[in-house]
Structures are given as structure tokens and as C-alpha cells.
Amino acid sequence: MDEYIRRALAGVMNHAEVRTQTMRGRNVSVVSGNLVGNSSFVSTGVGARFYQDGVWGFASSSGGGEENVKAVIASAKENAALLHSRRPKHKPALTNARPAEHREQTPFRDTDQKLLTDFARALDSHIETTYKDLASRSVVVRANCIEKTLYTAEGSFAYQLFPRVYVIVVMSMETADGATVELFDVLGGGAGYFTDYYSDPSQLYPAIDKLHTELAAKKEGVFPNAGERLCVIDSEIAGMVAHEAVGHTTEADLVLAGSVAATNLHKQVASPLISLTDFAHTAFGQPAPLPVYVDDEGTECKDAVIIKDGILVGYMNNLESALHFGMEPAGNARAYNYSDEPLVRMRNTALHPGQDKLADMIASVEDGYYLTKTQNGQADTTGEFMFGITMGYEIKNGKLGRALRDTTISGVAFNMLKTVDMLSDTVSWDFAGYCGKKQPMPVSMGGPAIRCKVNIGGR
């Protein structure tokens, strides 16, 4: 098959790509002692895409085998020719001038389903016997892997594995007035396999105890005073701002559709303290949580610098948009499944750290809030956002006060980032999420804690 695909792409004068892919997943869910989810899946298929004078021909099919690959390639070529004959765009040739290559050296390692179920049951049993004040509890264990092999007409080749594993614990309590408060956290995990991160359930007991302590404080919590407030926003929420409220506005396809970034290139959009990068595979001298070495158009992945010292300096591109904007592509074209075409997507998007200590940032606030956890967020192409806040504390005279009940923060990202005057000197990552832009995509987001002004909701 390798030889056939190379022959099929030999002599193609414009960009073309063939991608074979296998998706694997194992999921276990235990809710209050009941095993409610216990599943695994494997899916395999092939997708091919050909570019002809501004139009794309794409085809895909499930399953493997040389005959299936031949049929998909033939269909993609026919689709490109048909679309070109009906509506030619006469755009310049689209080629990736510098072919890239990456070969994963570590083979895929599967995990026995029983290992996951036993681990989840053991965690649930510990929570049940240790914390008698809970109204409900859930333990979710997920181990997924995307395996891709990519060939392009320019000669790029990539064999990449994207394994990811994590454990989620959810707890709830009833308040004195009959309401229910809930809190969850991702405990450990990252890019890799289950046994890379989890050897014994007891290693997660301290994190579970911290989660329970926070939930108990939230149970007695208060609602914040609504309005614009000075807040210290912890790294989890800062990462959400980086991804949802800034990152999406600087994806080139959304820029072309009229996002706020379209008119702000080379302009100040944030405090001079703010720099933001979509990292490829290495961030701040360490491996990024979800490393990508070659994107699904065959482009070598590099860091895409978005904001530098408060100035919007670039976009995230695919080959086509990079040609349009006169920018160098950094490998941001990603497809989730074999049946998906590559879109401009983020990888590891983060704000850069500053030089402040978190304790000093909190001590600097006379009357405000320290916000630590978010459950969801949404933003539009204007940069306007609203995030749900599931954990936080009052700050009174530079000291943490009462915990907060669920609330929201909102604003316009570029306006909010202009108020940032302190950043912590450490970065943490959220690596367990999926981005939902037309097709799901594993992503990671991160940053330091930031001090800024933001609108916060009340009761």
C-alpha cells in the first residue's frame, strides 16, 4: 500500500494528500458505585484530497486495504476535476515547498479494559468510604489514541500517534437550602498511555481530598457582587481565554470570514505583558501536552506566534490561507477523522508566563476575586466571551475569603487583556479537552495566572 500511494501521487503537479487513519478508544464510567459505561472502539479508514486551481476534491471510505485506497484516490481526483469544470477559481498553484517527515518510533500500546474498570471501581470505593457527605460521585477513565499515516504529492510523509489518557472525578453535595453544588477535576494523565501515568489508585488520593475540600468550601459559598471587578484568574481559565476568546479569532479561515483579528494585525490588542503562542510540540523548554510534528497537509509544525508584547503579529494558517496572507504556514491544518478534511486548528495554545508570584498577586488585591476553575466557555469571532466559573474565592484586603458559588465572567478578550498588569511565573495546562470547531479535535490550552479587570456575574 505504501508503494501504491507513492506511485499514485508521483507526477501530481499540485498539492494532494492521502491519509490513512485508525481511531481507538477505551472509556469507563462509574457513577455512585454503578458501572454505567464500559466501552471500546476501533475505526479505520482512508481519506484523500486533491487541489486543482482553487477547488478541492475530497473522498473517504471506512476500512483498509489497497483496493479501498485506490478507490478513494480515484474518487478524490474525479471530484476535483468535476468541481473545477463547474466552477473554476483559477487560483495559483498550491504547493508545500518544503516536504516534512516524521516517523513515530514508539509503537502503539493498548490497555486492557479490565485494568481501567478495576482502577475506576477502586477510586469510587475510596471516595464512598472516605467522604460520607457527598450527594453523588462519578469517576471517568478515558484512554484514546489517533494513529495517522500521511503522504503528500510534494513528498511529505508522517506516521504519528496521538495517545491521550486522563481520569475525571466529579463530586456533588447538597446545601442547607436544598440546592446542589458540584465540582470536578482532571486528575493526572496527558499524552501517552494509561500505565505511563497511573500505577495505583492511591496516588490520586491527595488530589481527590483537595477536590473534596474545595467542594465543602463551595457548599458554604456566597455569590459574588456583579459588575467589573479586579480579579486574579488562575491558569485554567487563562488558558480558556487563550483558546476560546483569542485563538479562534486568529484562525485564518475565521479571519477571512471577518473576525476581530482581521483589522487588528500589527496593532496593540493586549497589555505589553501579554504574549501568546500556539505551540507545535515543545513549549517553554518542555514537551507540549499534545505534540504535533507534521500537520495533515504535510507541513512541518512550528510555533505560531500570535501576540508578542501585546501586539497581534500573526495568524494560524493552512497552505491556502498562508498563500493569501503572505505568511509562512506553521502546521495548523488538522483533521479529526479519516472522513474529515483538514481545517485550521489550534494545537497547544498558551499565554506566556510573567515574573510575579501568585501569592503576591492575591496580596495586591484589596477587594476582588480569585477565580480557579471553569467548566465551559464560549466566544464568538468578535472576541466576546462568557465562561462558567465553578470555583473561586473572595479576596479581601489581600487575603482569600469565602468560596464562591457558580457564576460567570464575560467581556471582550482584547479589552480584558489590555487590563492585565500581573502574570504569575508558572504555567499549567488543560490537556483533556476537545475543540468543537465543525469537528472535534484534541487540543491543550494553558497559561499563567493573570491579574485583570473582568465582568463577573452575581446571584
N, C-alpha and C positions, 0 to 999 in steps of 0.2 A: 504493500500500500504506500509506503514511504516513497519508493521509486516511482509509482504511478502518479502520485500527486505532484512530485517534482517535474515529471515529464509533462503533465497537464498544464503546469504554469510556465514551463520553458517557452520562451518566444513571445509571451504576452507583453505587449508594449506599454501597457498602462497598469495601474495598481490592481491587484487581485489578491485574495486571501482565501485559504481553506483552513478550517478549524475543526478538529475532532475533539470531542469533549465527553467526559464522564463525571456525573454528579453522584456523590454518595452522602448519605446522612443517617445518623442514629439519634433518636430522640426518646427521652424517658421523662414522664411527669408523674409525680406523686403528690396528691392533694389530701391533706389531713389523714394520712395513712392509707389511702386508696391509690392503687396504681391505675391511673386514668389514661396514660399514654405510654405506649411501648412499641415503637415503630422503627423500621429501617427501610431505606430505598436505594436503588441504583438505577440511573438512567444514562444511556449512551446515545450519541448522535453526531451528526456532521452538519456544518453549515459552510456555504461558500458565497463569496461576494465579488463581483466584478464591476469595475468603474469604466464608463465609456462617455467621454465628453460631457461630464457633469451629471450623469444619471447613474444610478446603482442598480445592478441586478443581483438579487439575493435569493437563495433557496436553501432549504434544510430538510433533514429527514432523520427520524429516530433509527437507532440500530447502527451496526458497524458493517464491516466487510467491504471488499474492493468494489463490488457491483453497486452498492449503495453510494459509495463515494463518487463513482463515475457518473451516476445518475444525477446527483446533486450538483456536481460541477457543470454538467451539460445544461441543466435547468437554469443555473445562475447565469451562464453565458447567454442563453436564449432570452432570459428576462431582461438582461442589459441591452441586448440588440433590439428587442421589441420596444422597450421604453424609449430608447434613442430614436427609433424610427417614428414614434408617435409624437414625442415632444423633445427634440434635441435642444440642449442648452449651450452647446459649443463653448464649454469652459476649458481652461488649459489642462494639459495632461497632469495627472495626479500621481506622483511617484515618491516613494520614500528613498531618498538618495543614499542613505547610509543604512544598509541592512544590519539588523541586530541578531544576536544569537544568545540563547541561554538554555542550558540543559540542567535540569534538577538532578542532583547527584544522589539524593536520599530517596529510596523507594517508598511508595505509599505503605503505611502500616494501618491495618484495620484494628478495630477494638471489639472484643467480644461483648455482645449485648447484655449478657448476664453481669459482666463487670459494672456496667452502667446502672443497671437496675439495683444491684446489691448496694452500690455506692449511694444512690438516691434514697433507698429504703433506710440505710444506716443513718444518713443525715436527718431524715424525717423522724426516725425513732429518737435520736438525740434531742431534737427540738421538742418533741412531745413530752419527753420525760423531764427536761430541764426547765421549760418555760410553761408554767401552768396557766398563765394569764392570757394566752392567745385565743382569739376567736376562730382563726383559721391559719393554715400554713400550707405552703407549696414549695416543692423542690423540683427544679427542671434541670436536666443534664442534656447537653447537645454536643455532638461530635460530627462535624461536616467536613467535606473535602471536595474541592473542584479541581479536576485534572484536565489540562488543556495541552493540545499539540497544535501548533500554528505554523503554516507555511505561507509565504507571500511570493508574488511574482518577482519582486526585487531581490529575493534570496534570503529574507529573514526566516529564521527557524527558532521556535521556542517550545520547550517542553517544561511546563510549570505545574507545580502542585500548590494548592492554597488550602491547607488544612486549618481548621479552627475549632476550638473546644472551649466550653465555659459551663459554669454552674450558676443558676439563678435561684435565690431563696426569697420567698415572699411571705410576709407575716402581717396579720391584722389583729387589732384589739378593739373592744367596744368602750366608748367613753361613758361618763356618768350620765350624759343626756341622751344616751341611746344611739348615738352616731357611731360609725365605724371609721377608724383610721388605719391606713395601710402603708407599708414601706417594703421596698425590695432592693436587692443589690446583686451585682455580678461578683461572684467570689472566685478569684483566680482565673486561670486559663489564658488563652491567647493563640497565636499562630503556632500550630503544632498538633500533637496527638494527646489523648487522654492521659496516658502514663507519663508524659513529659511534665505534667503539672500536678497530678493527683495520685498520691500513693496510699493515703489513709484518710478516712473522713475526719479524723480528729484534727488534722492540720487546718481545717476550716472552722473549728470551734471558736477561736478568738474573734474571727470576722462575724460569725453568727451572733456572738454575745454583744459585739459592738452594735450590730443592727438592732438587736432587741432593746438595748439601752436607748438608742435613738428613737425607736418606736414608742417606748414608755414615756419619753420626754414629749414626743409629739401628741400623745394621748392627752396630756395636760396642757397642750399648747394653746396659743392665742392667735387671732387673726391680725395681720399687720395693718397699719394705718395706710390707706390707699393714697397714691399720689407719687410724684417724683421724689425718690429718696436716694441718699448716698448709701451704696451697698458694696460689700465685698462679695464677689461672685466666685465661687470655687471653680476649680479646673474643669469639672464635669460639665458645668453649664457654659463656661467659656468655650469649651470645645464645641458645644452645640451652636453657639453663636458663630464660631469659625466656619462650621459646615453649613448650617441651615441659612443663616442670615447674610453671610458674606460669600461663602464658597459657591453656592448655586448662582448668585448674581454674576459671578465671574467665569462661569462655564460658557464657552464661546457660542454654543448654539443658542443659549438664552440671552447672551449679549446681542446676537444678531436679531433676536426677537424683541429687543428693546428694553433689556434690564437696566437698572440704575447705573450699572458699571459702564454702559455704552458711552455715556457722556462724561465719565469721570477719570478716564485713563490719563495718567501723569498728573493728577490733581490730588490734593490732600483730602483723604477720606477718613482719617483717624488721627489720634494723638501721635506725635513723633515717637512715642514709646512703643508703638504697635508695629510689629512685623508679622506677616502671616504667609505660610508656605504650604503647598500641597506636596508632601514628601513622597518619593518613589519607594525606596527600600531602606534608607538609613536616615535617622532623624536625631539631631543633637548628639552625634557620635555613637548612637546605639542602633541596633536593628529596629526598623519601624514595625509596628504591630501587625500590619498586613503588607509584607513586602511584595512589590510588583517590579519585575525586571524588564519585561517586554510587553507592550500593550497588544491589543487584539487587531491592530493594523500593522504590527511588526516594527513599531518604533521603539528604540531603546528608551527606557524610562529614566528620566532625570527629575530633579526637583523643579516644581513650577512655583516661582516666586510671585506672589500675588500682591502683597503690600510690603513695602520696605520703608521703615521710619515714617510711617503714616501716609505714604504716597502709594496710590494704586499704580503698579508698574507692569502688570501683565494679566493675561487670561489663561485659562486651561483650554487646550485645543485638541482637535483631531487633525488629520492631514489636510482635510479640506478647509477647515476654518483657519489653520495656520497659514495656508496659502493666501487666503482672503485678507488676513490682518498683517501679513508680512512678518509673522513671528515664527520662531523655531518650535516645532512640536516637542512636548516633553513626555509623551506616552500616556495620555489621559483618555484614550479610546478603549472602552471596556464593554464587554458583553457578558451577561449573566449566564445564559444557557446557550446550547448549540443553535437553538431556534431563534436567538435574538441577534439583531445587528448591533455592532458597537456604537455606543453613544459617548459623548464627552462626560466623563465621570471623575469624581474625586477618588483619592486613594487613602492617604494619611494626612489629614488637614489639621493644622495646628497653629495657634498663636505662639510666638517665641517668648521665652521667659524673660523676666526683668532681673532686678537686683535686690528686691525687697523681701523681707521675711514675712510670712503670713501673720505671725503674732503681732508684728509691728503694724501691719495693715489694719488689723482689727483694733488695735490700741489707738489708732489715729482717728477712729470714727466716734464722735460724741453721741450721735443719735441716728441709728440706721439699722441695717440688717446684714447678716451673714447668711448667704444662700448656698446650699451644699449639694442638693440632689434635684434632678429633673426627670420626669417620666416620659415626656413627649414635647415636641415642639413643631411649629410650623412657621413658614416665612414665604413671602412672595417675591417677585422679581424687582420690586421697589426697595427691597431690604427691610420692609416692615415685618416684625416678628411677634410671636406670642408663644411663650414657653410655660408649661405647667411646672410649678415648684412643689416638690413633695417633702422637702426637708430644709429647715433653716432656723435661725435664731435671731432674736433681737440683739442689737449692740447698744448698750447704754454706758456712756462715759468710758468708752474704750474697753468694756468687758462684755462677754457674752451673757445674755439674759435668758428669757423664756424661749422655749421652742415655738415654732410656727405650725399652724395647720396648713393644709393645702392652699396654695394661692397661685398667682400667675405674675409674670413680668412681661412687659411689652415695650415696643419702641421701634425706631428705625436704626438699623445697625450702624451705618456710618455716623449718624448723630451721636449715638451712645458711645461709640469707640473714640470719638473726639473728647469725651469727658474723662477718659482713663488717665489717671495720674500716678498709679502704683501698680506694679506687677510682681508677683512672687518669683523667687529664683528657682523654682522647681516646676516640672511639667508632669502631668499624669494623663493617661489615655483611656478613652472608652473604645473598646475594640469589638464589642459584641453586637453592634447594631447593623441594620441594613438600611441603605438609602432607597427610597421608593420612586425615583425618577423614571417613570414609564415601565421599568423592570427592576426587580430587586437587585441590590448589589452589596456585598460585604464591604464595609468601609470602617475606618477608625478616625477618631477626632480627639483633639486634646489641646492642652494649653496650661498656662499658669493660672493662679487666682488673680483676679483683677479688681481694682477699686474704681468705681464709676458711678454715675447717676443713671437711674433707670426707673421707669414707671412700674409700680407694684400694686397688685390688686388687694382689696380688703375683704370684708365679710361678704 
